[in-house]
Amino acid sequence: MDLNNVREQSKKAVSEIVKASGIKEGSVFIIGCSSSEVAGNKIGTATSVETANAIYDGIMEVLNAKGIHAAAQCCEHLNRAVVVERKVMEKFGFEQVNAIPQPNHAGGAFATVCYERFNDPVVVENIKATAEAGIDIGGTLIGMHIHEVVVPLRISIDKIGEASIICARRRPKYVGGARAIYDEGLM
């Protein structure tokens, strides 16, 4: 597998999601990632820290440049807990839990890489559906972390490596009835 290609695909996908979603500086962007799926294997069967690092490099180049907070979802063995920077936990009032993601035990390679590479990482139980947008690389199920209402985004690529990706953003709920007028810019 060409890790430079994986890095570039990750960068391109997140760049397009950021643009299409309108996510603003200071917002949370959730990432779920199966490095096994990126390599063409079944989720959880071929964890690769090298692959996770390539994805991290591509994604974080975009998010850091825009001032958007990354949130890395852990695997189901940690109940899909999330790795964030301590300042993000404090800003949004998340609750820290005691777990350190591991690539081959619980957490997954991408969450482990984030825990190792963030400035001041913590694991939180959940992010209270505060993410404004996100990417699911390999079917990791990130929807629970995004504000209501989750809207799928179609971008120019549909895979990173061999993993299918699903991209999403949130939109405000529609309220009212037949007489309501909606802001097209928020749809």
Buried (B, 14 or more C-beta within 10 A) or exposed (E): EEBEEBBBBBBBBBBBBBEBBEBEEEBBBBBBBBBBBBBEBEBBEBBBBEBBBBBBBBBBBBBEEBEBBBBBBBBBBBEBBBBBBBEBBEBBEBEBBEBBBBBEEBBBBBBBBBBBBBEEBBBBBBBBBBBBBBBBBBBBEBBEBBBEEBBEBEBEEEBBBBBEBBBBBBBEEEEEEEEEEEEEEEE
